[in-house]
């Protein structure tokens, strides 16, 4: 009898230690788990754990996910990918047929996946473990548009779905990701770790995504220990409060991660004096970047590189270019050489509090060197409208370049700044048109080997420091918050943060 009780107790203890539930908070609603209908932040996060793509990104480098290797066939404008041995959550193998179906399905159903419909022409099976993706043209962005963006879905399930845009996929969604669906309620999504996945942890059984509508309530839940992790960036002022008062928040930890979003000032190159490099350099040297870091972001941001690319894209980041720096006397000298006539210019800015704070400081810095600006404050819709109509002199904006630095092409190549029917055709809202810059951007576009990419990005960053098409300002730090009340073993990666594969494999119950 004693032996039986001892064994039963051992089983219970083992179950407690090795079968644990991680509780995380997400913002927004979860009405659909259809990867083609993602609308809220919460849906995007959950779907990202359910489904996988062929390739993914780590530290600015393209690495395999469902595919173990890929080759570029320039002669046929195609990518050839070799698949890993993987399974869907129902136990069926992920096959070349599933991949081909997934990619052709988005074309047949005209699913809303942006630029891929303009460039991708189809997929075909080479053998059971090899597929070919075909494009109208071949450049490095095709990696982001297709194999890093399209979720691989099981053909056996989705071939029966005639109208995918009307399919919520909340009954029994099946993917191949590290988490598999258990149940959905109005308050949460319960997911179990898929033990056949190579990244599945042994010490965790499930993850519950608690749906919250308010960041404050989510943070209070973290403090109480109801949640172990928050799936959003903590406000810098709140983060500082937590870090400076550890006794008040004994179980809450803050992880500071290299940011991938670069705040910039755009110039409208279609107008004078913004088309004068001396004027642009005068603006660059007029600004007090370190004060902006302290005043606007409570110290939780980095001064941007003159070369624009953030440190997070470490595979191509060129440290030798150095950060932007204030030099008031140089700014005044450059302004004298420019064609600025003293007229008041408009600075287009979002009504977001941080953007407005930054704009007010910038206005003072520019006035100090003799440049006069007035703020044009717009809500999200008004801001987008004015940018697309090129209705501004200067504008505060941001580029997301940490994960996909090659996207700088879309922001600065002249072809993306042309006007058609009164609208900018791409994201080069400032109409940057510098021939030597176009050449370097084109080289990046065609650089598939690591050596070619590094060389092309190094040239780009050095050139940007010379021609200053935009002013790089700051790179806000990504601020993650997690609790050690229920689990220990958190591993904070400088690029991936606290919620990563190593953390999931290392977490252990704290009690």
N, C-alpha and C positions, 0 to 999 in steps of 0.2 A: 504493500500500500504506500509506504514511504517513497519507494522507488518510483511508483506511478506519479505521485504528487510532485516529486523532484523533476521528472521528465516533463510533466505538464507545465510547471513553472518555467523551465528552460525554454519550452516552445513559446510561451507567452512573452518572455523577455526577448527572445530572438525576433519575434514578430514585431515587437515595439521598436527594436533597434534597426531592423533591416527592412521594415515595411512602413515607411514614413510618408507623410503628406506635406508638401511644400505649399504654402498659401501666399499668393501674390495678388496685387491690386492692379487693375487696368482701368483706363478712362474711357467712357463712352458706352454705347449699347452693343449687344451682340444679337443681331437679328438674322444674320446669315453667316454660314461657313463655306459659302461658294467662293472659291479663290478668284473668280472673275467678277464678283459683286462686292468686293471689300469697300466699305465706306468709312467706318469709324477706326480710331486708333486701336481699340480693343479687338475688333475683328481682324485687323492687320496682324496683330501680335499672335493671336490664336492660330490663324491660318498659316502663319510662318512656321509654327511648330508642327502642324498637321501635314503639310506638303513640303516637297523638296524640289529643287531645280537641278539641272545637269551640272552647272558650275556655280561657284560662289566667290566671294571676295574676302580676303584677309589682309589687312595692313596695306591696301592698295594693290595687292597681287591677285591674279585670277587663279583659283585652285579648284580641284574637282569636288563635286558633291555626289550626285548619282553617277556621274561620269568619272572615270579614273584618269582619262587622258583625252586630249583633243589635238587635231592637226588642222592647219589652214590650207585649203586648196585654192590658191589665187586664180588659177587658170579656169576654174569652174565657179568662182565666187561662192565657196561653200566651206562648211566646217564638218569634219569627220570626228565623231566622238565614240569612244569605247566605254561601255557601261560596266559598272561594278555588279557584283552579285548581291542584290538587295531584294527585300520583300515589301509588299504592301501590308497594311494592318490586318487584312483578312487571311494572310498567309500565302497569297499567290505571289509569284516572282514578278519583279519589275522587268519587263521585257522590251525589246526593240519595238515591238508592235504597240506597246503602251506609249512609248515616247513619240513615235511617228503619229499615232492617233492624237496625242495631246497637242502637238504643234499644228497639225493640219486642221484640227477641230476649231482652233481660234480663227483660222482663215475662213473655213466653211460657214461658221456661225457669226463672223464679223464681230468678235468679242472686243470690248473696249480696252485694248492694251496698247494704246498710243502708237509710237513710231514703228512698232514691229509690222503693222499692216502695210506700211509704206515700203519696207525694205525686204521683208521675208516672203519667199515665194513658195516654200513647201519643204516637207521632210520625206525622206525615203529610207527604207530598211536595207542595209547592206548584208548583214547576217544577224543571228539571234542576239548578238552583243554589240553590234555596231550600227550607228545611224548617220545619215548625212542631212545637214540643214543647209538649204539653198537660199541665196540672197540675190537681189538685183545688183548690188555692189558690195564690195568687201572692204571693211575697215574695222578698226579695233572696237568701235562702238557696237558692232554687231554682237559682241560677246555679252554686253550689258542688255541689249534689246531682246535677245532670244534666250540663250542657254542659262543666263543668270536671272531671267525675269519670268519665264513661263513655267508654271508648276506642272509636274508630271502627274497625270491623273490616270486611274485604272480604266482601260477601255471597256471592260466588261460592265462597268457601272454607267459611264457617261455616254456610251453609244446609244443608250435607251432614252437619253434626255434630249428631246427635240427642241425645247426652248430653254436653254441654259440661263438666260437672263431673268427667267421667272422661277428658277429653281433655288430655294433657300439652302438646301443641303444640310439640314439640321437634324435629320432623323438618324442617319448612320454614315457620316462622312468618312471616307476611306482614303488615306494617303500613305506615304512611306516615311514620314517624319519621326522624330524621336518621341513624340507624344501621340497617343491615339485617343479618339473620342470616347467618353464614357456617358456624359449626360449634360444637357443644357437646361438651366432654370433662369428665371428673370434676374436672379441675383448672381449667378456664377456659371462658369463652364468647368466641368470636372474632366480632367484628362489623366490617362494612365501612361506610364512610361512603356514604350514598345521595346520589349526585352530583346527582340531580334535586331534592333538597331545598334550599330557599333558604338554609338555615343551614349547609349542608355546606362544610367547609373545603377549600381547594385543596391545601394543603401536607401534609395527613394522609390516609392511605389507610385505616387501620383502627384500632380500639380493642379491646384484649384485656382482658377482665375476669377477673382472676386470683382464684380463690376461696380465701380463707384463713379459718381457723377461730379465729384468735387475733390480737388487736390487736398484741401484742408482736412476733409474727413478721411481721406486715404492716409495722410501723414499721421493723424491721431490714431488710426488703426495700427500703423506701424509702431508707434510709441507704446501702445498697449500690448503689442505682441500678437494681435489678430492677423497681421500680415507679416510676411518675412521679407518682402521685396516690393518696391514700387516701380512700375513700368513707365516711368516718365522722369524727365529732368526736374530735379528739385530747384526751387527758386534760390538764386545766389544768396540773398539776405537770410533766408531760413537756413540754408546750409552753413553759413557763417555762424549763426546762432547755435546750431547743433555742435559745430566743431569747437566753439569757444566755451560751451557749457556742458562738458561731458557728464558732470554729476547730475544735471537735470535730465539728460537723455542717456542713461547708462547703457542701454541696449541698442541704441541707434548708431549706425556707422555711415559715414559719407565717403563715397569713392569718387575721386576726381579723375576723369578720363580725358585724354587728348581730344579736343573737339575737331569736327570735320567740316563745320560750316564757317565760312569766312565772311565777315561783315565787310562790305566794300562801299566806296562812293563812286557812283557812275558819273561820267561826263557825257553830255550830248555832243558828240564829235561833229554833228551836222551844223553846229552853231559856233560862232566866235564868242568868247575867246577859248572855249573848251577844246577847239581843234588845234590849239597852240601848245606844244609840249612844254614850253617854259611856264605857261600858266598852270598846267597840270602838275608840274613839279613844284611850283610855288605853293599850291594847295597841299600837296603831299608833305612838304617841310613845315607848313604852318601849324599842323595839328599836334597836340600833346597827347600822344597815345597812351602813355602810362597813367596819366590822370584819368583818361576815359576808362581804363581798366578798373581803377579804384572807385571812381565816382559812379559809373554806370553798372558795373558788374561786381562790385564789392571785392575786387581783387581776383575774382574767379574767371579770368579770361587771359589769353596770351596776346601780346602784340603780334600782329600778322607779319609774315615775311614779305619783303619787297618783291619776291618772286611769286606771290599769291598762293602757291600750293601749301597746304597745311602740313604740319609734322605728322599727322595721323596717316597720311599717304607716304609712309616712310620708305617704301620701295623706290619712290621717284623724287622725294623731297631733297632739295639741295641746300644744305645748311650753310654753305659758303656765301650765299647771297645776302644773308643777314636780315634783321628786322627793319621795318620802317622806323624812322627817327625824326624827332622835331629839330629843326634848325631855323629859327626865326630870321636871323640875319640873311641866310641863304634864300629863304622864301621871299624876302623883300627884294633882294637883288634879281632873282628870277622874274618876279612880278614886273620889275622895271623893263626887262627885256621882252616881256610878252606884249600881246596886243590888247590887253585888258584896258578899257577906257573909264573904269570907275563906276559903271552902271550897276544897278542892283540886280542880282541874279536870284532865281528861285531854287530852293533846295526841297525837293519832293521827299516826303517822309511819311511813314505809316503812323497811324494814331496809337500804336502800341506804346506803352509807357517807356520802355527802355529805348526804343527808337527815337522818341521825342526828346528824352533826356540827352541822348547822344547828339541829336541835331542842335539843341540849344548850346551845348558846349562847343560844337564845331562852328556854329555861327559866331561865337565870341573869338575863337582862335583865328578865324578868317578876318574878322574885323580888325584884329590886332596887327595884321600885316597889310591892311588896306583893301580887302575884298569884302564887298557888302552883299549880304544875302538876306532873303526873307523866306520863312518856312511856308511850304504848301502842304498842310497836313491832310491826309486822306485816309479813309477807312480801307479795308482790304480790297473791295471791289473798285473803288475810285482810284486806288494806287495802281492796280493792274491795268485799268483803262488808260490812265495817263502814260504808263510805261509803254504800253503797246502802241499808243499814238505818238510816242516820242515827244510828249508834251511836257518837257522839263528842261532845265539847264543842268542842275546837279540832282542826284537822287541817292538816298541810302537804300541799299539792297543787300542781298546775301547770296553766295554761291555755295552749294554743297559739293565739296571736292574731296572729302576725306576718303570715301569708299571708291569713288569713280573719278579720279583726277582728269581723265581724258575728256570729261564733260566740259572742260574749259573751252573746248572747240566751239560748243554751242553758244557760249557767252561772248566770245571774242573774235571769231572768224567773220570776215566781212560778209560772207554769203548769208549769215544768220541775222544780219542787221539791215537787209534791204527792205524797202517800203513797198507794199502792194495794197492798193485800195485804201490808203491812209493808215495802214497797220504794219508794224514790224513783223516780218515773216517768221522770225525765230526768237531767241532769247538774248540776242545782242541788242538790247534796247538802246544803248548809247550810240549805235552805228559806228563802232570802231572799224576803221578801214586803213590798216597799216600793212603794206605789201610784205615786208620782211616778217611780220608777225604771222600773216597768213601762211607763209612758207613753212615756218616752224610748226604751226598748228597742223598743217597737212602732213608733216613728217610724223607727228604724234599719232595722227589718224591711221597711219599705215604701219605703225611700229608694233609688231606682234611679239618679237623676241624681247627678252628682258634687257639685253644689252642695248638694243635699239631704243627701247622705251626710256631707259635711264639717260642715254645721251640726248635724246630729243627733249625730254623734260628739263634737263640741265640747261640746254640752250634756251628753252622757253623762259625759264625763271630769270636767267641773266638778261635776256632781252626785255622782259617786262619791267625790270628795274631801270632800264634805260629809257623806254618809250612811255611808260606810265599810262596805259590806256584807261586804267581805273586806279583808285587809291585803295590798297588793302588796309583795313583798319584793325580789326580785332578778330580773334578766334575764341568765342565763348567756350569755356570748359563744359563738357558734359558732366552733370552732377547726379550720381545715383545714390539712393538711400536703401539700406538693408538693415535687418535686425539680427542680433546674435542671441536673442532671448531663447529661441526654440532650436536653432541650429548653429553649430560652429563649423569651421572649415572653408569659409568663403575665400575664394582666390580672385583677387582683383587684377585683371589684365589692363595694361595702359591703353590698349586700343579697343578691347572687347568689353571692358567693364566687369562688374561683379557677377552678372548672370551669364555664365559661359560653360562650356563643356567641362572644364577642369573643376569648376565650383560644384556642378551637379554630381560629379564623381567623388568629390571630397567631403560633401556635407554629412554631418553626423548630428543626431539629436543631442541637444545640450543637457537634457535631463532624462 
